[in-house]
């Protein structure tokens, strides 16, 4: 089944109701798809969960309103369904990197303003891009050389072991140019 038109309807419903209580069941009921399947489809196409999308749109609209009006921050928070000014400020700062008060002083719109351009045509393009068949390309063989060594991240950060191991490989590989093979260096050909 092609869900592009249903997603467009759902996105429009979200936009029209950003100031109202929204939840997955209500949004999915607008397009007659079970909440479970709607959530999966939405995430696959939009690359955010339904409620992450709703939250980001509400925060974007809140930033826009803070820049355009002199409404109190608590009033804007309540308008966009945040229960307290503290929860709004925390979410706002997490999303935009600044507090609402600082955003108001900057007088510029944050990450997004208005509904993202998810037209039916764009959604169809996303759907078709997901159907692209993989292309198998044959490449020439490459040679790899290395020293078998286990290095955990913490120890490497403290002692720069990866750099020392690389220098060891370089020394032994240059010595290997004159000698045939050394026991502690491995060499492998990997077809590409």
C-alpha positions as CSV (number, residue, x, y, z in Angstrom):
1,X,0.0,0.0,0.0
2,X,1.2,3.5,-0.8
3,X,1.1,5.7,2.3
4,X,2.3,9.0,0.8
5,X,-1.1,10.6,0.8
6,X,-1.8,9.4,4.3
7,X,1.5,10.9,5.5
8,X,0.6,14.2,3.9
9,X,-2.8,14.2,5.6
10,X,-1.2,13.4,8.9
11,X,1.4,16.1,8.6
12,X,-1.3,18.6,7.8
13,X,-3.3,17.5,10.8
14,X,-0.3,17.9,13.0
15,X,0.4,21.4,11.7
16,X,-3.2,22.4,12.2
17,X,-3.2,21.1,15.8
18,X,0.2,22.1,17.2
19,X,-1.5,24.1,20.0
20,X,-3.7,21.2,20.9
21,X,-3.1,17.9,22.7
22,X,-1.7,15.4,20.2
23,X,-0.8,11.8,20.6
24,X,0.0,8.9,18.3
25,X,-3.5,7.3,18.5
26,X,-5.2,10.5,17.6
27,X,-2.9,11.3,14.6
28,X,-3.0,7.7,13.3
29,X,-6.8,7.7,13.5
30,X,-6.9,10.6,11.1
31,X,-5.5,8.3,8.4
32,X,-7.1,5.1,9.5
33,X,-3.9,3.3,10.1
34,X,-3.1,1.4,13.3
35,X,-0.8,3.4,15.7
36,X,1.9,0.6,15.4
37,X,2.0,0.7,11.6
38,X,1.7,4.4,11.4
39,X,4.6,4.9,13.7
40,X,6.8,2.6,11.7
41,X,5.8,4.2,8.3
42,X,6.3,7.8,9.7
43,X,9.7,7.0,11.2
44,X,10.8,5.3,7.9
45,X,9.9,8.3,5.7
46,X,10.3,11.3,8.0
47,X,13.3,9.8,10.0
48,X,11.8,11.0,13.3
49,X,9.2,9.4,15.5
50,X,5.7,11.0,15.3
51,X,6.1,12.6,18.8
52,X,9.7,13.8,18.1
53,X,8.3,15.5,15.0
54,X,5.5,17.1,16.9
55,X,7.9,18.3,19.6
56,X,10.3,19.8,17.1
57,X,7.5,21.6,15.2
58,X,6.1,23.0,18.5
59,X,9.6,24.2,19.5
60,X,10.1,25.8,16.1
61,X,6.8,27.6,16.3
62,X,7.5,28.7,19.8
63,X,10.8,30.2,18.7
64,X,9.1,32.0,15.9
65,X,6.4,33.4,18.3
66,X,9.0,34.5,20.8
67,X,10.8,36.5,18.1
68,X,7.6,38.0,16.6
69,X,5.7,38.8,19.9
70,X,6.3,40.0,23.4
71,X,4.2,37.2,24.9
72,X,5.6,35.9,28.2
73,X,7.7,32.7,27.9
74,X,5.3,30.8,30.2
75,X,2.4,31.7,28.0
76,X,4.2,30.4,24.9
77,X,5.2,27.3,26.7
78,X,1.6,26.5,27.8
79,X,0.3,27.4,24.3
80,X,2.5,24.7,22.8
81,X,1.5,22.1,25.3
82,X,4.4,22.2,27.7
83,X,3.3,21.8,31.3
84,X,5.8,24.1,32.9
85,X,8.2,26.9,31.9
86,X,11.1,24.7,33.2
87,X,10.2,21.8,31.0
88,X,9.8,24.1,28.0
89,X,13.2,25.8,28.7
90,X,14.9,22.5,29.1
91,X,13.5,21.1,25.8
92,X,14.1,24.4,24.0
93,X,17.7,24.6,25.1
94,X,18.3,20.9,24.2
95,X,16.8,21.4,20.7
96,X,18.3,24.8,19.8
97,X,21.3,25.2,22.2
98,X,20.0,28.4,23.7
99,X,17.3,29.3,26.3
100,X,14.0,30.9,25.1
101,X,15.1,34.2,26.7
102,X,18.4,34.2,24.6
103,X,16.5,33.2,21.5
104,X,14.1,36.1,21.9
105,X,17.1,38.5,22.1
106,X,18.7,37.0,19.0
107,X,15.5,37.7,17.0
108,X,16.2,35.1,14.4
109,X,14.3,31.9,13.7
110,X,16.0,28.6,14.7
111,X,16.3,25.3,12.9
112,X,13.0,25.3,11.1
113,X,10.1,27.7,10.6
114,X,6.8,26.5,9.2
115,X,6.0,23.0,8.0
116,X,8.9,21.4,6.3
117,X,8.4,21.0,2.6
118,X,7.0,17.4,2.6
119,X,4.7,17.7,-0.3
120,X,3.2,14.7,-1.9
121,X,5.8,14.9,-4.7
122,X,8.7,15.0,-2.1
123,X,7.3,12.1,-0.2
124,X,6.9,10.1,-3.4
125,X,10.6,10.9,-4.2
126,X,11.6,9.6,-0.8
127,X,9.6,6.5,-1.3
128,X,11.1,5.9,-4.7
129,X,14.6,6.5,-3.5
130,X,14.1,3.8,-0.9
131,X,13.3,1.3,-3.7
132,X,16.6,1.9,-5.5
133,X,18.3,-1.4,-6.3
134,X,21.9,-1.9,-5.2
135,X,24.5,-1.8,-7.9
136,X,27.3,-4.3,-7.8
137,X,30.7,-2.9,-8.9
138,X,33.8,-5.1,-9.4
139,X,37.0,-3.4,-8.4
140,X,40.7,-4.5,-8.7
141,X,42.3,-6.4,-5.8
142,X,43.9,-4.4,-3.0
143,X,46.6,-5.4,-0.6
144,X,46.4,-4.8,3.2
145,X,49.2,-5.0,5.7
146,X,49.0,-4.8,9.4
147,X,50.3,-6.0,12.8
148,X,47.9,-8.2,14.8
149,X,47.4,-6.3,18.0
150,X,44.5,-5.7,20.4
151,X,44.1,-2.1,21.6
152,X,41.2,-0.9,23.6
153,X,39.9,2.6,23.2
154,X,40.7,3.9,26.7
155,X,44.3,2.6,26.7
156,X,44.8,4.0,23.2
157,X,43.6,7.4,24.3
158,X,45.9,7.4,27.3
159,X,49.1,6.0,25.6
160,X,48.6,6.5,21.8
161,X,49.1,2.8,21.2
162,X,47.5,2.9,17.7
163,X,50.1,5.5,16.6
164,X,52.9,3.4,17.9
165,X,51.4,0.3,16.2
166,X,51.2,2.1,13.0
167,X,54.8,3.3,13.2
168,X,55.8,-0.3,13.9
169,X,54.0,-1.5,10.8
170,X,55.7,1.2,8.7
171,X,59.1,0.2,10.0
172,X,58.6,-3.5,9.4
173,X,56.9,-2.9,6.0
174,X,59.9,-0.9,4.8
175,X,62.2,-3.6,6.1
176,X,60.0,-6.1,4.3
177,X,60.8,-4.6,1.0
178,X,64.3,-6.1,1.2
179,X,63.3,-9.3,3.1
180,X,60.6,-11.7,1.9
181,X,58.3,-11.9,4.9
182,X,58.3,-11.5,8.6
183,X,56.4,-13.7,11.1
184,X,54.6,-10.9,13.0
185,X,53.4,-9.0,9.9
186,X,50.4,-10.2,8.0
187,X,49.5,-9.4,4.5
188,X,46.3,-10.1,2.8
189,X,44.8,-9.6,-0.6
190,X,41.2,-8.5,-0.6
191,X,39.3,-8.7,-3.8
192,X,37.1,-5.6,-4.3
